[in-house]
Amino acid sequence: MEDWVKADRSIENEDVVVWYNMGHHHITRPEDWPVMPTAYISFILKPTGFFNRNPALDVPPSKSKNSACQMDGHSSCH
């Protein structure tokens, strides 16, 4: 992967394909016999450094009519 990234090839207008292989190794326990319980495995792709800061910082705060902070017309939360 490191060598591929160092090549600095453009990915604009290209299909990026990632093949990810994973295996599950089950270490048996006495509780697993005669019926093995369900074993879970998962995978997530989570970019790091995609934005230079949190894009949610530009979202204006919500002003709920039912909020205790706004009921008396004054901000009383903090």
N, CA, C and O of each residue as an XYZ file, in Angstrom:
312
protein
N       0.824     -1.182      0.000
C       0.000      0.000      0.000
C       0.873      1.252      0.000
O       0.614      2.200     -0.741
N       1.891      1.246      0.823
C       2.768      2.413      0.924
C       3.418      2.727     -0.424
O       3.493      3.891     -0.819
N       3.887      1.700     -1.129
C       4.511      1.912     -2.440
C       3.502      2.456     -3.446
O       3.841      3.304     -4.272
N       2.271      1.973     -3.378
C       1.240      2.433     -4.298
C       0.940      3.909     -4.061
O       0.770      4.674     -5.010
N       0.875      4.304     -2.798
C       0.594      5.707     -2.466
C       1.752      6.599     -2.902
O       1.524      7.710     -3.381
N       2.976      6.139     -2.746
C       4.144      6.933     -3.142
C       4.172      7.213     -4.646
O       4.791      8.186     -5.077
N       3.515      6.380     -5.444
C       3.487      6.596     -6.895
C       2.713      7.866     -7.247
O       2.870      8.401     -8.345
N       1.877      8.354     -6.325
C       1.148      9.615     -6.477
C       0.354      9.672     -7.778
O       0.366     10.684     -8.479
N      -0.339      8.570     -8.096
C      -1.169      8.526     -9.297
C      -2.500      9.217     -9.034
O      -3.015      9.182     -7.916
N      -3.042      9.831    -10.045
C      -4.323     10.530     -9.927
C      -5.464      9.515     -9.837
O      -5.468      8.515    -10.555
N      -6.428      9.775     -8.956
C      -7.614      8.919     -8.872
C      -8.864      9.684     -9.303
O      -9.981      9.179     -9.188
N      -8.667     10.905     -9.801
C      -9.808     11.698    -10.260
C     -10.447     11.019    -11.474
O      -9.761     10.625    -12.417
N     -11.774     10.892    -11.427
C     -12.565     10.231    -12.476
C     -12.167      8.772    -12.684
O     -12.292      8.246    -13.790
N     -11.700      8.134    -11.653
C     -11.322      6.717    -11.698
C     -12.158      5.939    -10.688
O     -12.598      6.493     -9.680
N     -12.372      4.671    -10.958
C     -13.036      3.795     -9.997
C     -11.983      3.237     -9.056
O     -11.055      2.554     -9.489
N     -12.122      3.521     -7.790
C     -11.187      3.013     -6.788
C     -11.783      1.731     -6.216
O     -12.902      1.735     -5.704
N     -11.045      0.657     -6.304
C     -11.508     -0.646     -5.837
C     -10.563     -1.138     -4.757
O      -9.344     -1.119     -4.931
N     -11.128     -1.577     -3.642
C     -10.342     -2.139     -2.550
C     -10.834     -3.553     -2.303
O     -12.024     -3.764     -2.069
N      -9.947     -4.508     -2.351
C     -10.270     -5.891     -2.011
C      -9.758     -6.132     -0.602
O      -8.564     -6.016     -0.329
N     -10.665     -6.462      0.271
C     -10.296     -6.686      1.669
C     -10.661     -8.115      2.033
O     -11.810     -8.526      1.874
N      -9.701     -8.863      2.516
C      -9.936    -10.242      2.950
C      -9.756    -10.321      4.459
O      -8.822     -9.748      5.019
N     -10.656    -11.031      5.098
C     -10.491    -11.241      6.529
C     -10.982    -12.638      6.886
O     -11.849    -13.201      6.218
N     -10.432    -13.159      7.909
C     -10.833    -14.475      8.371
C     -11.238    -14.415      9.829
O     -10.929    -13.462     10.545
N     -11.919    -15.427     10.240
C     -12.375    -15.499     11.625
C     -11.786    -16.760     12.239
O     -11.947    -17.856     11.704
N     -11.118    -16.599     13.338
C     -10.557    -17.751     14.043
C     -11.341    -17.930     15.331
O     -11.386    -17.036     16.175
N     -11.950    -19.083     15.469
C     -12.767    -19.348     16.644
C     -11.976    -20.209     17.630
O     -11.593    -21.337     17.316
N     -11.744    -19.676     18.796
C     -11.088    -20.436     19.859
C     -12.194    -21.121     20.645
O     -13.015    -20.462     21.283
N     -12.211    -22.421     20.597
C     -13.305    -23.169     21.219
C     -13.264    -23.078     22.737
O     -12.208    -22.931     23.352
N     -14.466    -23.173     23.319
C     -14.649    -23.155     24.768
C     -15.575    -24.305     25.128
O     -16.288    -24.804     24.257
N     -15.590    -24.739     26.371
C     -16.516    -25.816     26.757
C     -17.977    -25.438     26.507
O     -18.806    -26.308     26.236
N     -18.294    -24.146     26.597
C     -19.671    -23.695     26.399
C     -20.131    -23.836     24.952
O     -21.330    -23.773     24.679
N     -19.202    -24.026     24.028
C     -19.540    -24.104     22.604
C     -20.056    -25.482     22.186
O     -20.579    -25.629     21.081
N     -19.919    -26.482     23.038
C     -20.364    -27.813     22.653
C     -21.688    -28.127     23.328
O     -21.792    -27.848     24.522
N     -22.675    -28.659     22.707
C     -22.712    -29.183     21.344
C     -23.150    -28.152     20.313
O     -23.126    -28.440     19.116
N     -23.548    -26.960     20.742
C     -24.012    -25.952     19.787
C     -23.116    -24.725     19.909
O     -22.985    -24.136     20.983
N     -22.505    -24.353     18.795
C     -21.645    -23.168     18.799
C     -22.509    -21.913     18.727
O     -23.418    -21.839     17.901
N     -22.239    -20.922     19.580
C     -22.998    -19.683     19.510
C     -22.626    -18.888     18.253
O     -21.674    -19.225     17.550
N     -23.372    -17.861     17.994
C     -23.095    -17.006     16.847
C     -21.821    -16.215     17.084
O     -21.613    -15.668     18.167
N     -20.985    -16.157     16.087
C     -19.770    -15.347     16.151
C     -19.939    -14.176     15.194
O     -20.319    -14.372     14.039
N     -19.665    -12.981     15.650
C     -19.840    -11.784     14.838
C     -18.499    -11.279     14.339
O     -17.476    -11.412     15.010
N     -18.522    -10.703     13.163
C     -17.345    -10.060     12.600
C     -17.841     -8.869     11.786
O     -18.912     -8.944     11.184
N     -17.100     -7.795     11.756
C     -17.563     -6.616     11.026
C     -16.389     -5.925     10.358
O     -15.225     -6.257     10.582
N     -16.733     -4.965      9.540
C     -15.743     -4.207      8.779
C     -16.284     -2.804      8.579
O     -17.471     -2.637      8.300
N     -15.445     -1.799      8.715
C     -15.872     -0.410      8.519
C     -14.764      0.346      7.800
O     -13.581      0.162      8.087
N     -15.156      1.181      6.881
C     -14.222      2.095      6.231
C     -14.456      3.474      6.831
O     -15.553      4.023      6.736
N     -13.439      4.020      7.438
C     -13.575      5.317      8.108
C     -12.383      6.179      7.702
O     -11.259      5.926      8.133
N     -12.625      7.200      6.870
C     -11.499      8.026      6.427
C     -10.916      8.835      7.578
O     -11.617      9.208      8.519
N      -9.632      9.093      7.480
C      -8.944      9.924      8.459
C      -8.312     11.094      7.716
O      -7.602     10.891      6.730
N      -8.558     12.288      8.169
C      -7.982     13.463      7.540
C      -8.673     13.850      6.239
O      -8.093     14.572      5.428
N      -9.900     13.383      6.024
C     -10.627     13.720      4.800
C     -10.950     15.211      4.777
O     -10.837     15.855      3.734
N     -11.347     15.754      5.911
C     -11.590     17.187      6.055
C     -10.484     17.763      6.931
O      -9.893     17.053      7.745
N     -10.212     19.039      6.760
C      -9.187     19.651      7.614
C      -9.745     20.066      8.971
O      -8.995     20.433      9.875
N     -11.103     20.003      9.107
C     -11.760     20.239     10.390
C     -13.159     19.642     10.316
O     -13.580     19.181      9.255
N     -13.866     19.647     11.406
C     -15.202     19.058     11.454
C     -16.172     19.913     10.641
O     -16.376     21.079     10.978
N     -16.787     19.361      9.561
C     -17.704     20.162      8.748
C     -18.986     20.544      9.490
O     -19.686     21.460      9.059
N     -19.307     19.874     10.580
C     -20.512     20.191     11.345
C     -20.359     21.496     12.129
O     -21.345     22.007     12.660
N     -19.156     22.039     12.211
C     -18.958     23.286     12.951
C     -19.650     24.462     12.278
O     -19.915     25.473     12.928
N     -19.948     24.346     10.974
C     -20.624     25.423     10.252
C     -22.142     25.334     10.341
O     -22.834     26.226      9.849
N     -22.666     24.302     10.943
C     -24.115     24.111     11.035
C     -24.656     25.011     12.142
O     -24.169     24.960     13.272
N     -25.657     25.834     11.832
C     -26.209     26.706     12.880
C     -26.918     25.883     13.950
O     -27.476     24.830     13.640
N     -26.909     26.333     15.189
C     -27.579     25.583     16.257
C     -29.089     25.534     16.030
O     -29.682     26.472     15.498
N     -29.691     24.436     16.438
C     -31.140     24.317     16.295
C     -31.826     25.111     17.400
O     -31.291     25.260     18.499
N     -33.005     25.612     17.096
C     -33.785     26.385     18.063
C     -35.144     25.724     18.194
O     -36.110     26.128     17.546
N     -35.210     24.723     19.023
C     -36.437     23.975     19.225
C     -37.421     24.799     20.055
O     -37.037     25.416     21.049
N     -38.684     24.808     19.647
C     -39.721     25.522     20.400
C     -39.987     24.854     21.731
O     -40.499     25.488     22.654
N     -39.644     23.570     21.843
C     -39.903     22.819     23.071
C     -38.697     22.754     23.989
O     -38.760     22.118     25.041
N     -37.618     23.386     23.622
C     -36.402     23.334     24.420
C     -36.570     24.138     25.709
O     -37.124     25.237     25.685
N     -36.102     23.605     26.815
C     -36.158     24.307     28.095
C     -35.298     25.560     28.059
O     -35.510     26.479     28.850
N     -34.343     25.608     27.164
C     -33.467     26.776     27.061
C     -34.184     27.964     26.444
O     -33.753     29.099     26.646
N     -35.257     27.748     25.704
C     -35.923     28.824     24.979
C     -37.339     29.096     25.489
O     -38.004     29.981     24.951
N     -37.825     28.382     26.493
C     -39.227     28.488     26.905
C     -39.612     29.874     27.397
O     -40.718     30.338     27.119
N     -38.736     30.535     28.111
C     -39.095     31.849     28.655
C     -38.582     32.993     27.784
O     -38.645     34.157     28.177
N     -38.083     32.660     26.618
C     -37.569     33.685     25.713
C     -36.142     34.090     26.011
O     -35.558     34.884     25.273
N     -35.571     33.562     27.076
C     -34.188     33.820     27.425
C     -33.404     32.519     27.418
O     -33.954     31.439     27.635
N     -32.144     32.641     27.171
C     -31.311     31.439     27.205
C     -30.970     31.138     28.661
O     -30.268     31.919     29.303
N     -31.455     30.023     29.186
C     -31.227     29.704     30.599
C     -30.444     28.405     30.774
O     -30.373     27.863     31.877
N     -29.863     27.912     29.697
C     -29.160     26.635     29.814
C     -27.829     26.768     30.553
O     -27.531     25.983     31.454
N     -27.046     27.744     30.175
C     -25.711     27.870     30.778
C     -25.377     29.311     30.975
O     -24.296     29.631     31.469
